[in-house]
Amino acid sequence: MIAYESLDVESNEPLSIYIYALDDARVKPLTKLEIGPYFSGRVRDTSNNSKRLPAWSQINNVLYLLYRDSGSTLKSGRLLGKTRAISFENLPQPSSEIIISVHNEIKQYHTGLESDISEYHLWYDQSNSIEVFFTKLTNKRHLIYYASPWGLEPLPNMETRMSQIDIIDSFCISSDGKWLSCVSGVDDKKRILICELNWHKYGGTINSTHYCELRLTKTKLGILQEPLFSPTSPTTLAYIEFIPVDELTLSNELHIITNWPSFAHPIDGENKDRCKDIRQATGTGSNIIVKKDIYRNDKNKIPRPNATSYSWHPDGKRVFYINSKRKIEYVDVSGSELQHKVLYSDQIQHAEQFAISPDGQFIAVLTHKQIAESEALTAIQIISLPL
């Protein structure tokens, strides 16, 4: 099944989540309206843009999503919740029966100045237990929190590494749960930080952290963004550098760092010994420009995890992205030379975003073509990927 958000602009209906069944190409809404003596209309709905697409868990057809509780206003934000196990035949269901709150304190507002949560990530350990990480505005400072068994906890020692003006607007977690990478800072002063997560031996809580900075060569006024670990190699990291071309245009360069520990340096002279150990643990690394100009969705703000739409394939050998002509392209990074290929050029036009299935066999592509100021043609294509 595929979950996606849809907004009917013509009828001015709220944004809703739909489930698409791959086996027989049927579509159903996730939830239905609840009208009755105790309900006054839409309850715990998924209206208003969430800035994040729904995320499937790895087991049991459970869906994580942002939703709005009964009677809430715009400023009350959207809560992070999950559904009970979804059966397509039983859809739609009353939202109060299918949506379970994960953490009431995790909210997302709709203006940048009031943003209480700007991004969240789900991470699974080997037993498929879930950890939720998210950014939260605390005392006018962006910090990364996680949901421990005892409540919401900030990453240890993070507050001492962040200045009052630092903003964390993108981060990721390695597949083994040992490393967290985030972009911290403002504009062209942004830097990529690596945080070593030292978990309690029984799991669930983070005892301590060590922080280091990746010292990377970048273009003057270049802005670092959107780090993403390889799913198979925690020491390989991709990221985007936004390079100003003129006052209105940015070029979006896709980079891959092999053996990122070789670029690790202490922050403000702290954790020198540990950073040195991390730096010497692997061989010499390299920072490779994979693609000089990939597509970025600036004009049409559709919810997505990465605004620039790039993603690792689960095999860790290929990186997929949308090129400047809005076609899906991928590059094989497993060999000594980069090999770029366009995916089904004639079939996929006007690509806007995509998602790769966990088994790596399929790619779902959302295409979007603006044909008038308030009118567009949008479609979702499911395509088998080459081995």
VOGU-3710 file (C-alpha; in Angstrom, 3 decimals, decimal comma):
1> miayesldve> 0,000/0,000/0,000  1,010/3,626/-0,586  -0,057/6,543/1,607  -0,199/10,074/0,237  -1,746/13,444/0,987  -4,189/15,123/-1,381  -5,698/18,609/-1,459  -8,758/19,381/-3,576  -8,149/23,033/-4,429  -11,314/23,405/-6,495
11> sneplsiyiy> -13,699/22,307/-3,726  -11,536/23,848/-0,974  -11,659/20,586/0,981  -9,053/20,055/3,742  -5,947/18,076/2,925  -6,562/14,365/3,568  -4,600/11,122/3,550  -5,426/8,416/1,012  -4,296/4,790/0,808  -3,587/3,206/-2,574
21> alddarvkpl> -3,647/-0,601/-2,880  -1,014/-1,757/-5,354  -2,520/-5,168/-6,079  -5,807/-3,932/-7,564  -5,227/-0,175/-8,049  -7,961/0,964/-5,646  -7,878/4,152/-3,578  -9,617/4,845/-0,272  -9,439/7,686/2,244  -7,805/6,816/5,557
31> tkleigpyfs> -10,450/8,423/7,762  -14,056/9,514/7,534  -16,065/12,299/9,142  -17,630/11,650/12,523  -21,011/13,339/12,946  -23,057/12,714/16,071  -24,192/14,090/19,420  -20,599/14,433/20,636  -18,995/15,520/17,398  -19,340/18,848/15,653
41> grvrdtsnns> -17,715/18,022/12,333  -14,219/16,918/11,404  -12,478/15,342/14,396  -8,754/14,610/14,736  -8,354/15,213/11,035  -5,330/15,604/8,807  -6,261/18,962/7,310  -3,761/21,724/6,526  -0,345/21,047/5,062  1,801/18,889/7,335
51> krlpawsqin> 5,174/19,539/5,677  5,799/15,804/6,039  4,353/12,934/4,050  2,950/10,021/6,081  5,638/7,462/7,002  5,038/3,711/7,110  6,480/1,677/9,944  8,556/-1,386/9,079  5,963/-3,823/10,442  2,206/-4,300/10,793
61> nvlyllyrds> 1,002/-1,667/8,274  1,198/1,109/10,861  1,315/4,674/9,549  2,877/7,678/11,303  1,398/11,074/10,469  0,712/14,588/11,700  -2,898/15,286/12,623  -5,044/18,000/14,191  -7,101/17,333/17,309  -10,739/18,269/17,854
71> gstlksgrll> -11,389/21,966/18,265  -7,795/22,952/17,576  -6,886/26,218/15,893  -4,023/26,830/13,483  -1,694/27,915/16,288  -2,357/24,786/18,326  -0,353/22,895/15,732  -0,518/19,301/14,535  0,324/16,364/16,752  2,484/13,398/15,864
81> gktraisfen> 0,373/10,260/15,872  0,208/6,779/14,453  -2,568/4,557/13,180  -3,568/1,128/14,305  -2,646/-1,632/11,837  -4,331/-0,701/8,557  -6,481/-3,141/6,611  -7,424/-1,736/3,217  -10,800/-3,501/3,193  -11,830/-1,774/6,430
91> lpqpsseiii> -11,096/1,748/5,205  -12,190/4,435/5,744  -12,507/4,352/9,532  -13,431/7,017/12,093  -10,238/8,880/12,899  -10,850/8,584/16,651  -10,711/4,792/16,248  -7,680/4,518/13,985  -5,348/7,347/15,100  -3,376/7,012/18,337
101> svhneikqyh> -1,452/9,936/19,777  2,278/9,243/20,055  3,340/12,361/21,941  0,994/15,249/22,643  3,923/17,584/23,204  5,236/17,105/19,664  3,545/19,745/17,569  4,069/21,446/14,258  3,067/25,034/13,694  2,557/26,608/10,302
111> tglesdisey> 4,783/29,671/10,399  8,549/29,617/10,526  8,707/32,091/13,408  6,554/29,910/15,655  7,864/26,540/14,514  7,780/24,143/17,462  8,752/21,141/15,360  10,234/21,567/11,906  11,261/18,012/11,182  10,910/14,525/12,646
121> hlwydqsnsi> 12,501/11,171/11,881  11,619/7,608/12,803  14,420/5,173/13,622  14,079/1,452/14,310  16,480/-0,722/16,271  17,082/-4,390/15,435  13,932/-5,469/17,277  11,861/-2,957/15,282  11,330/-0,829/18,381  10,791/2,751/17,292
131> evfftkltnk> 12,527/5,917/18,400  11,161/9,316/17,352  13,596/12,220/16,903  12,446/15,755/16,205  13,545/19,383/16,335  11,906/21,604/18,910  12,137/25,313/19,691  13,149/25,683/23,357  14,041/29,036/24,935  14,355/30,526/21,420
141> rhliyyaspw> 16,841/27,791/20,511  16,405/24,849/18,154  17,358/21,535/19,760  16,895/17,903/18,788  14,737/15,867/21,145  13,862/12,194/21,210  11,013/10,234/22,761  12,420/8,080/25,573  10,305/5,667/27,662  10,171/8,406/30,345
151> gleplpnmet> 9,113/11,283/28,118  10,680/13,816/25,782  14,422/14,296/26,220  16,871/16,653/24,492  20,050/15,142/23,135  22,618/15,382/25,939  24,994/18,366/25,759  23,390/19,773/22,617  22,355/23,056/24,180  25,972/23,893/24,990
161> rmsqidiids> 26,894/23,379/21,306  24,188/25,657/19,909  24,224/29,447/19,921  21,028/31,434/20,431  20,721/32,110/16,704  21,513/28,598/15,460  18,710/26,888/13,550  18,512/23,146/12,967  16,329/22,590/9,938  17,536/19,218/8,646
171> fcissdgkwl> 18,995/16,137/10,276  19,210/12,365/9,849  20,121/9,215/11,796  22,380/6,401/10,608  20,806/2,977/10,093  22,704/1,533/13,069  21,478/4,335/15,358  25,015/5,275/16,372  25,314/8,598/14,549  23,126/11,644/14,053
181> scvsgvddkk> 24,003/14,321/11,504  22,440/17,764/11,525  22,902/21,121/9,841  23,254/23,939/12,351  23,751/27,670/11,877  22,363/30,501/9,781  22,593/30,959/5,994  26,124/30,555/4,637  27,432/29,963/8,187  25,625/26,630/8,370
191> rilicelnwh> 27,816/23,649/9,242  27,316/19,899/9,321  27,645/18,428/12,804  27,996/14,751/13,675  26,698/13,529/17,009  27,786/10,152/18,390  24,858/8,577/20,254  25,841/6,394/23,211  22,749/4,375/24,067  21,991/2,731/27,382
201> kyggtinsth> 22,796/-0,971/27,117  19,117/-1,860/27,512  18,075/0,707/24,895  15,501/3,477/25,009  17,690/6,249/26,433  20,845/8,034/25,319  23,430/8,213/28,101  25,878/10,613/26,471  26,908/12,203/23,197  30,059/13,422/21,505
211> ycelrltktk> 29,920/16,172/18,889  32,256/16,998/16,051  32,127/19,221/12,973  32,762/18,156/9,381  35,190/20,643/7,864  34,193/20,694/4,217  35,378/22,842/1,340  32,420/24,791/-0,012  31,621/27,665/-2,332  31,641/31,205/-0,963
221> lgilqeplfs> 28,097/31,957/0,292  27,193/28,270/-0,221  24,571/26,909/2,182  24,831/23,323/3,452  21,591/21,364/3,812  19,827/17,987/4,046  22,418/15,384/5,145  21,461/11,748/4,574  23,440/8,679/5,658  23,838/5,737/3,308
231> ptspttlayi> 21,460/2,940/4,433  24,273/0,366/4,260  27,358/2,392/5,239  27,106/4,699/8,277  30,416/6,333/7,289  29,028/7,549/3,940  26,989/10,741/3,957  25,215/12,695/1,211  24,249/16,351/1,476  23,153/19,363/-0,586
241> efipvdeltl> 24,985/22,648/-1,089  22,796/25,555/-2,193  24,940/27,891/-4,286  23,584/31,383/-5,109  23,652/32,027/-8,865  21,972/35,433/-8,613  19,599/37,192/-6,230  16,704/34,898/-7,134  18,333/31,608/-8,152  20,107/28,820/-6,311
251> snelhiitnw> 22,029/25,944/-7,865  21,615/22,755/-5,849  24,727/20,545/-5,781  24,456/16,975/-4,563  27,562/15,753/-2,714  28,614/12,408/-1,259  31,280/12,099/1,426  33,020/8,743/1,673  34,574/8,027/5,088  33,198/11,208/6,639
261> psfahpidge> 35,148/10,531/9,917  38,314/11,721/8,154  36,700/15,204/7,966  35,712/15,265/11,666  37,152/17,985/13,903  36,320/19,110/17,440  33,888/21,969/18,048  35,462/24,902/19,924  38,290/22,693/21,136  36,035/20,244/23,014
271> nkdrckdirq> 36,104/16,431/22,713  39,524/16,609/21,068  40,533/13,077/21,992  37,264/11,487/20,913  37,196/13,415/17,622  40,758/12,301/16,963  39,765/8,670/17,589  36,787/9,029/15,226  38,945/10,675/12,543  41,595/7,951/12,691
281> atgtgsniiv> 39,143/5,032/12,762  38,796/4,900/8,962  40,917/5,648/5,946  41,120/8,825/3,939  37,774/10,113/2,740  36,663/12,124/-0,267  33,968/14,699/-1,002  32,466/14,019/-4,426  30,139/16,301/-6,391  27,554/13,881/-7,733
291> kkdiyrndkn> 25,343/16,339/-9,598  25,763/20,092/-10,032  22,128/21,100/-10,425  19,236/19,012/-9,152  15,610/20,082/-8,988  14,309/21,920/-5,930  10,648/22,516/-5,287  10,560/26,245/-4,555  7,330/27,448/-6,159  5,000/24,553/-5,384
301> kiprpnatsy> 5,377/23,617/-1,725  4,282/20,012/-1,583  4,946/18,128/1,682  8,089/16,023/1,589  10,965/14,910/3,802  13,576/16,471/1,493  12,728/19,584/-0,506  15,294/18,688/-3,136  13,977/15,158/-3,643  17,015/12,957/-3,485
311> swhpdgkrvf> 17,189/9,576/-1,808  19,480/6,598/-1,340  18,372/3,282/-2,785  18,121/0,667/-0,002  21,079/-1,205/-1,522  23,349/1,770/-0,734  24,858/1,608/-4,231  22,654/4,141/-5,989  21,370/7,633/-5,283  18,159/8,773/-6,982
321> yinskrkiey> 17,254/12,424/-7,551  15,168/14,700/-9,770  17,330/16,468/-12,346  16,890/20,034/-13,598  14,630/18,768/-16,428  12,360/17,183/-13,783  13,147/13,625/-14,758  14,172/10,888/-12,335  17,878/10,181/-12,582  20,139/7,932/-10,574
331> vdvsgselqh> 23,862/7,484/-10,167  25,782/4,341/-9,276  28,303/5,293/-6,585  29,608/1,788/-5,890  32,405/1,867/-8,492  35,393/4,056/-9,191  33,475/6,133/-11,774  30,054/7,735/-11,401  27,497/6,471/-13,891  24,388/8,636/-14,341
341> kvlysdqiqh> 21,255/7,197/-15,910  17,809/8,685/-16,550  14,979/6,431/-15,401  12,350/5,767/-18,088  12,720/9,186/-19,700  9,623/8,869/-21,917  7,331/7,674/-19,104  8,192/10,124/-16,313  7,674/13,832/-17,025  7,361/16,776/-14,586
351> aeqfaispdg> 8,560/14,773/-11,564  7,884/16,607/-8,300  8,817/14,087/-5,613  9,316/10,346/-5,197  9,680/7,525/-2,688  11,474/4,187/-3,037  9,907/1,063/-1,527  11,815/-0,501/1,425  12,681/-3,583/-0,666  14,072/-1,371/-3,444
361> qfiavlthkq> 11,887/-2,918/-6,147  9,539/0,009/-6,856  9,568/3,786/-7,027  6,464/5,930/-6,556  6,710/9,233/-8,440  4,427/12,212/-7,984  4,281/14,294/-11,165  2,927/17,834/-11,202  2,369/20,119/-14,184  1,037/23,619/-13,607
371> iaesealtai> -1,355/24,567/-16,423  -2,894/27,692/-14,873  -2,495/29,809/-11,761  -4,913/27,651/-9,744  -4,974/24,511/-11,892  -2,500/21,659/-12,240  -2,295/18,098/-13,510  -1,011/15,715/-10,829  -0,517/11,952/-10,966  1,205/9,168/-9,024
381> qiislpl> 3,116/6,570/-11,025  4,348/3,243/-9,638  7,316/1,905/-11,597  9,466/-1,190/-11,238  13,131/-0,355/-10,701  15,983/-1,993/-12,591  18,179/-4,310/-10,532
//
